[in-house]
Amino acid sequence: MKEQTSEAPRKGGKKAGSKGVKKARAARVESGAAEVGPQPKPSSQAQPVFESAAFNPEQRAQIEALSMNLARAALTAQGAIAAMALRQAERPAALSPDPFHVGPALTQVMGRLAAQPDRMMRAQADLFSKYLDLWQTTARRAAGDAADPVVAPAKGDKRFLDPDWSDNPVFDAIKQSYLLTANFLNDMVSDVEGVDPLEKRRVEFFMRMLTDAFAPSNFLASNPTALREVMATGGQSLLKGMENFQADLNRGGGALSIAQTDYEMFKIGENVATAPGKVVFRNEIIELLQFSPSTEQVYEIPLLIFPPWINKFYIMDLRPENSLIRWLASQGITVFVASWVNPDASLATKTFEDYMHQGIYEGVGAVLKQAGVSQVNTVGYCIGGTLLSATLAHMAVKGDTSIGSATFFAAQQDFSEAGDLLLFTNEDWLKDLEAKMDEGGGVLSGATMADTFNALRGNDLIWSFFVNNYLLGKEPKPFDLLFWNSDQTRMPKTLHTFYLRKFYGENAMAKGELMLDNVRIDLSQVKTPIYVQSSKEDHIAPARSVFKGARLFGGPTTFTMAGSGHIAGVINAPVARKYQHWINPALPDSLEEWQAGAEEHPGSWWPHWAAWLGERSGGMVPARDPAQGPFKPLGDAPGEYVKVKS
């Protein structure tokens, strides 16, 4: 009966049945349902389904281009990584399983956490509760309802600016899931008790590095901007990104050196470091630059600036509109700058005392002779300020009064509350550093210094460029500040290890235990007028640390706080009308007390300092031509030392 029933439509109603089948098939096609039933056997001549029906020729070409570019990108990446692995294999030290020496500190922190199971349980329960909230809000958003986020990025976090991180429920859930987990891990470490503060701080730093590295924005599959770019360019963006990756590996000699700017665009002496002047003195440590005046009269007492020898001086002369050197000249100040040598192996044994004598003492002596004066005002920037502080104390013992005043930009004398660089100064780290310097002929490469500073601001100086250069396949934008930031100098082994051990490690100068030339250094004996500038958001020389150093001097000291950080807080030309600064003539026991009594002012702190400096610069005299002094010019500014690359 079943067979007869199934055949009945064919016999009695073939035409009508055929129409019914066609209608049903058309209805299924229209509704998107899959065709069910016998399928034709594939022909060797048949084209793939997607070619014949699903896509037009233009779409097929796009898919082929995408596939080809993705394959080429994969091959490029594989080749680059293989070459890197071969190079690293030749340097076993580079394959250290614990390059940050965080293992012992991490063990200590985890041991304390294990000893506090109630705290762990509460933290985990709180995390689980927040995840439940996230799942609920995600489900509501998927259903079309509005829902407030469970967690949001911190203010200033630029990783999640793409609208899809908030508008697209999937990417929003990925973002919030990451933030919940990252906050959980970082808070868990921050809240642990009974651990050595420095060890705890080391683990906190490492945990931030780890959670920053695992941000979803750093991966192609979970970065909406990068995915859109891949589709919009047919995979060309990823291919270009892998070519950038390969180029950065080659530039770093097998170690990844992420490009931060267009290095070919900037030329020292042509479009950065262009303030006119002359090299009037040179020894094996410094070139002394005297800059041309821009006023008919100048103050009698000149100003000599000692920048950090870790960096090059032209942070103070990037562009005419933000050049501190040009601005000081416009205020009637004769400006001298010590341009430190970029040392090679021949200077590996230079000591802190050598830099004091050949840098500070000889620099001051040359300025006195060139300007025909008996005193000079000075500036010490960052580590240059630490050296200047020690030299002032050394001069106090000798009765040398050739420095009439000293200003410090973001400089530390007391390192008990120093910035995160303190984490790179334990003995295990220093032993590795010494071995690295021995491999380099007794000097530390500028690339190593740059990597260290970049690690302090990983999201801004590492991961943002990782995403831009490799995931988006874009070239970094020309930026003079980042060109300067990458132009680090080498460090002589003897000088650098002394500095790290004595200042960061032992805090010897603040404790009155530092010996230079067999002379004990005591900053309380320095009676020279002092002006101290700090920056509110400085992560290298924190304001609290700078304030503690300001209180060590024995003479009149003025403390000022600027907005922003280590660079922008210092280099903030008045014309920019940016940030703010705080002034308080008192110097109480703590920074908090000082801040409570400080008055906020808009814009740059430079005019306040210039007024203070003017009161200590004597009368007015005819402007000094650098080419007309006792010293015969050795060349034009910016000199030769600054042009030596590491």
N, C-alpha and C positions, 0 to 999 in steps of 0.2 A: 504493500500500500504506500509506503513512504517513497519508493522509487516512482510509482505511478503519480503520486502527488507532485513530486519534484519535476517530473517531466511535463505535467499538465500545462503549464504556462507556455512552453515551447510549441505544443501542438495546437492549442486552442487560441492563443493570443500572442503570437510571436511579435507582431508589430507593436502592439500596445506594451508588451513586456519590455521590448527594446527601448521604447521611449521612457518607461519607468526607470530602467537601469541608468539611462543617460541623465535623467533628472536627478536621481539620487546621487550619482557620481558628481554632477555639477554642484549639487548642494554641499557635498563633502569638500570639494575643492574650494568653494566659496567660503565655507566656514573654517578652512584651514585644516580639516581632518585628514589623516593619512589615508591613502587608498589601500583598501584591503582586497586581497584576492590574488589570483595568479598573475605573476609579473613576467614580462618578456625576458628571454635569455639575453645576457649581455653580448653584444657584438664586438669583435676585435676592432671594428671601425667606429664604434660608438664613442661619443665624447662624454666626459664626466658630467654628471647631472648638474653640478654648479656652473659648468661652462655653458651648457646648452639651454638652461632655463633660468637658474637663480640669478645670474649676473650678466650685465651687458659687457661689451668689449672693454669699455673704459674701466669698469669695476674690476674685471679680470686683470687688467694691466696694473691696477693699483695693488691688488692682492699679490701679484707676482713680484712687484717692486718691493712691497713690504716684506715678503718672505726672503727675497734676495738680500735686502739690507739687514734684516735680523740675522741671517746666516753670516754675512760678512762681519757684523758687529761681534757675533759670538767668536768667530775665528780670530779677529783682532784682539779681543780680550784674552782668549786662550793663549795666543802667542806672547802677549805682553806679560801675562802672569807666569808663563813658563820661563821666559827670560829673567823675570824678577827672581823666581825660585832658584834658578841656577846661580845668579849673582849672590843671593843671600846665602846659599850653601857654601860659598867660599868665605863667608864671614860668620862663623858659628856664634859669635857674640850677639849678632843681630837676631838670632833665633831664641833668645832667652825666654823661658816660659813665664817669667815675672819681671818684665822690663821696668815696671814702676815700683818694684820692691814693696808691694802692698801685701804680700802673703802673710808675714807675721802679724801685721796690724789687723788684717782681715780675720785671722785665726782668733786673735784676742777679742775682737768685737763679736764674732759668732759664738765664742765661748760664753761671753756675758749674756748674749741673747738666749742661749740654751739654758742658762741658769735662771732665766726669768720667764718660765713657760706661761705664766698668767698674762704677762705683757704681750707675748707672741700670740696667744689665743685671742686676746681682745683686738689686736691689730688685724688678725686674719678674719675675725668675725665682722669687723668694720668693713674690710675690703669686700667680703662676700655680700654684705648688705648693700654696698654701693653698686656691686655688679648686678644684684637683683633689680635695683632701681634703674640701672642702665638698660637691662633687658626689657623692663616694662616700658620705659620711655621710647626705646627703639621700636617696640611693637606698636605703640600708640602712633608713632610717626609713620610707620609703614601702613597703618590704617587710615592715614590722612589727618590725624589729629595733631594739634600743636603740643609741644612738650618742652619744658625748660631743660637745659643740659644738667647732667649730674655733676660734671666737672668741666672747667674751662681752662684754656692755656693761661699762663701767667702774663701779666702786663709786659708788653715788649717782646713776647715770643713771636718771631716772624715765620716760624715753620708752617703755621696753619692759616695763612692769610688767604689762600685760594677759597673762593666761595663754596666750592664743593665740600670742603671739610665741614661745613655747617649745613648746607642745603641738601646734600645727598645723604640720605639716612645710613647708607652703608659706610661711607667714608667718615661720617660723624661718629658712628659706633666704633670704628677702628681707632679714630682719634681719642675718643673718651676712654676706651679700653686701655690704650697705651698710657694716657695720663693717670688713670687710676693706679695702674701697676707701678709706673715710675714713681709716683708720689708715695705709694706704699713702701717701696724699697728705700727711697731716700729718707723718708720720715722714720722708718724703722732703725736705720743707722743713726740718725740725728738724735733719737730719743734714748739710745742705749746709755746706761749709767755704769760707773765704776771702771771706765777705760781711760788710759792716759790721753789727755786732751789732744796731743799732737798725733798720736796713733789714730784716734777717732777721726780727726780732721783728714788724715790721709785716706781713710776708708771712705769718708764722705765725698772727697774729691774723686776717688776712683769710681764710686757708685754713680756720681753725676756723669762722668765720662761714659760709663757703660750704658746708662739709660739714654743718654743723648745719642749714642751710636745706634741704638735699636729703635729709634723713632721711626714710625711708618713713613714719614716723609723722605727717609733715606733709601727707600726701596722702590724700584720701578712699579711693581705690582700693586703697591698701596699708595702711590703718589698720583693723585688725579691730574695734576698739572703735567707730569711727565707722560702719563698715559695719553692724554689729549695730544701732546706734542708728537708722540710716536705715530698716532693715527693721522694727524694732520700732515705730517711730512713723509708718510709712507715708510717709516723706520729710519729715515735719514738722520733724524736727531740722535737716535741711539748709536748709529754708526759713527757719527761725528763725535759723540761722547766717548766712545771706545778709542777713537783716534786721539782725542785729548788725553785720555787715560794713558795710552801708550807713550805719548809725547812727554807727559809728566814723569813717567817712570824713567825714560831716557834722560831727561834733564836732571833727575835726582840720582843718576848713576845706579839704578836698580832699586832705589828706595823711592816711595811715592812722594813727590814734591808738588803739591797741588797749586796750580797757578792761581794767584789772587788778583792779578791785573795784567794789562798788556805791557810787558816789560820792555818791549822795543820802542814804545811811544815816548818814554821819558829818557832824557839825556841830561846828565849832571852838568851844570854850567850853561845849558841851552834853554831848557824849560822848567827845570828845578834848580835851586841853588844859584840864582842869578843876580843876587845883590852885588853891586860893583864894589871892588876893593882890591887889596894886594896881599900877597904873602910876604910878611916883613921879617919873619924869623922861622927857622926850622932846626929841629934836632931829631934824634931817632925816635922820639915819642910823639911830638906834636909839630904841626905847622901852625904858626900864629897868623891869623888873618886880621887885617885892619880894614874896616869897611868905610867907604867914601861917605862924607857928610852930605846931608841934604838941606842944611841950614847954613846961613852965613856965620853964625856964632854958635859955639858949643859950650857945654859945661867944662870947667877946668879939669875935673877929675873924670877920667874915662872909666868905661865898664868892660870888664873881662869876663867872658862866659865860658864855663867848663861844662860841656855837655857830657852825657854818659859815654864811656868808651865802648860800650856794648853796641851802641848805635852811631850813626853819623849825624853830624851837626845840622844838616839841612832840614830837619824837622822844623827848625826855626826860620826856614827860608824856602818853603815849598812853592808859593806863588806870591807875586807882589802884593796882592790884596790881603793875605793873611800872614805875611812875613813879620815875625817879631823883630828881626834885625832891621828891616827897613823902617818899621814903626818907631823903634828906639832912636834911629838916626833922625827921624822927623821931629823927635822931641828934643833935639839938640844934644844928644849923647854920642860921644865917640865910642864906637862899638868895636871891641876885639873879641875874637872867638878862637879857642883852642880846638883845632881839628886833629883828632887823635889818629895815630898811625893804625893801619889795618895790619897787625903783626903777622909775620911768617915764622918759620922754625928758628930763624936766627935770633929772634927776640923771646924765645920760649922761657928763658930763665929770668926775664924782667920781673921785678918784685913790686909790691905795693909801695915800698919806699922809693923805688926808681920812678914810679909814676908820680909820687909826691914831689920828688926833687926835680925831675926833668919836665914834668907837666906843670905843677902848680908853681913851684919856686922859680924855675927858669922862665915860665910864661909871665909871671908877675914882674920879674926883673926886666924882661924885654919890653913890656908895656911901659914901665916907669921910664926907661931910657928913651923909647920911641916918642912918648908924649911929653917928656921933660917934667915929670911930676914926682912927688915923693910918696904918694898913696894912690891906690886904685880901688874902685868898687868891684865886687865880684858876684858872680852867679854860679851856683852849682846845681845842675839838673840831674835828678835821679841818682844814679851811682856816682856821677861826678860831684854831687853834693855831699855824699858820704866821704869821698876823698877830700873835698874842700874842708869839711868839718874837722877831720883828723889833722889836716895841715894847719888849720887855725889853732888847734890845741898845741900842736908842735911849735908853732910860732910863739904862742904865749909863753912857753917854757924858755924860748930863746930870747924873748923880749923884742921880737920882730913885729913892727907896727905898719908894715907896708900895705896891708889890706885895711882899708878904712871902713868898709861895710861888707856884709855878705848876705845874699838872697838865696833861698833854696826853693827850687821847683820840685815838688813831689819827691823829696829826698828824705831818707831815713837815717837816723842816728841810733835810735832804740829799736831793736829788731824783735822784741819780745812779742809783739803783735803784728809781725810783718805779714805780707800778703801770701798768696798760695805758692809763691816761689820757695817759701820755707819748706814745703813738702818735698822739694828736690834736693835737700841738703843733708840727709842722714848719711852715715858712713857707707852703707851699702851702695847708695846712689853715687857717692863721691868716688868710691873705688872704681865703679864702672866708668865714671867720667874721666878719671885719671888714665884708665886703660885706653879709652877712646882718644884722649889727647896724645898718649904715647904713640898710638897708631898714626896719628896725624903729624908726627914730628915734634910734638911738644906744644901744639896749639889746638884749641877746640874750634871746630868749623863753625862758620856763621850759620850754616843750615841747621846745626844742632840747636843753636840759640833760638833761631826762628821757630823751630818745632816746639821748643819748650814754651815760648810765649804764646804760640797759637793754641797749645793745649789748655792754657788758662781760660780761653774763650772759644771753646770748641764749636759751639753752634754758629758763632759769627765768623770765625776764621778758618774753620775746617769744613763742617757739614754743609753750610750754605753754598760753598764753592764746589763741594762734591756733587750736590744736586744740580747746580747750574752748569758745571762743566761736563759731567758725565751722564746724568739722567736726562737733562734737557739738551745737551749737545751744544751749549752756547759758549762763546768766548767771554771771559771775565771783562768787565768794563774797565776802561782806563781810570785809574784813581791814584793820584800822586802819593797820598798817605800810605796806601798799601804797597806802592813801589818802594817807598822809604822803609816800610816795615819789613820787607823782604831783604833789604840791603844791609844785612847784619855784618858785623865784623868778627874776626877771629879773636880768641882769648888766649893769652900766654898762660901756660899751665901753672907756673909758680904764682903769678898774680891771682889767677882765678880761684885756685884752691885755697889760697890764703883768705881771700875775700869771703868765700862761701863758709869756710870753717870759723873764721874769727868773728865775722859779723852775724851771719845767719845762724851758724851753729852755736857759738859761745856767747854772742851778744857782748863781746869783750869791751867795746868802746863805751857803751852805756854803763857797764859795770865798773869802769875805771881800771880795766885790766889790760888794755891794749898797749903794746910796746912797739914804738917805731924808733929806729936808730938808738936803741937802748934807752929811750925816753918814755916814761909812762904818760899816756894821754888822759887829760882831765878836761872835759868840756866846760866844767864850771869855772875854769880859769880863763875862758874866752870872754872878754869884755866888749868885743866888737859889736856894734849895732847889727841886729839880725832881723831879716824879714823872711817869714816862712809861708809859703803857699802850699795848700793841700787841695785835694779834689774830693768832693763828697762821695763819688762812686768809683774811686780809684781801687782797682783790685790788685795792683802791684805794690803800691805804697799807700796803704789804707790811711784815711784821715786820722784815725785813732793812733796809729803808729807814728805818723808824722807829728802829731800833737805831743806825744810823749817825748819825742826827740827835741822839740822846741823848748821844752821845760828844762833841758839839761844845760843850756848855755847860761853863763853867769852875767851877761850884759843885758841891755834892753832888747826885748824880743817882741816883734809884732807878728801875730798869727792871723792868716786869712784863709777862708775856705771858698773854693770855686765850685760851681756846678759841673756836672759831667765827670769824666774819668781821667785816666793817667795822661792821655794826649790831649783830647779836646778840652779838658779843664785848664790845661796850661796854654795851649795854642788857640786862643780865642780873641781874635782881633776885635776891637770895639766896633768897627764898621759892620760886623756881622750881626750885631744886636742879638746875640744868642746867650742862653743860659742866665746865670745870676751869680752873685757872690755875697758872702757874709763877712761883716767886719765887727770886731770887738777888741778894743784896745787892751782889755784885761787878759790875763793869762792864769786862770784859776787852776784848781787841782785836776779837773777832768774835762774831757771834750764835751760831755753833756752839759756841764756848767757853762762852758764857753758858749755853746750853741744857744743855751737858754737866754744869755745876755747879748747875743749877736744881732746885728741889724742887717736885714736883707736888702740888697741893691740889685737892680736889673743890669744885665749885660756883663761886659768884661771887667775883670779885676785889674787890668793893666793900668788904667789911669790912676787908681789908688796907689799902686806900687810906684808909678812914675813920680807921683807927688812926694812920696816917702824918699825915693832915690834922689830927687832934685834937691831936697833939703840937705843932702850929704854929698853933693857933687861940686861944691864951691861956686865961684862966680863964673861969668861968661868970658870966653876968649875967642879969638878968630878960629874959624873951622880949620881942622887939620887935614891936610892932603896926605894920604898914605904914601904917596910917592916922594914926599919931600922931607921925611923924617931922617933921623940918624942912620937907620937901617936901609940899605939898598934893596928895593923890592926884588923878590925871588921869582915873581910870576903873578899872574892875576888870580883873584878869588874865582872859584872856591878852592884852588890849590890842587895838588896832586894826590895827597893822601886819601882824600875823600873819594877819588875815582877808582881806587884799587878794590876789585871785587874779591869776594871770598871764594 
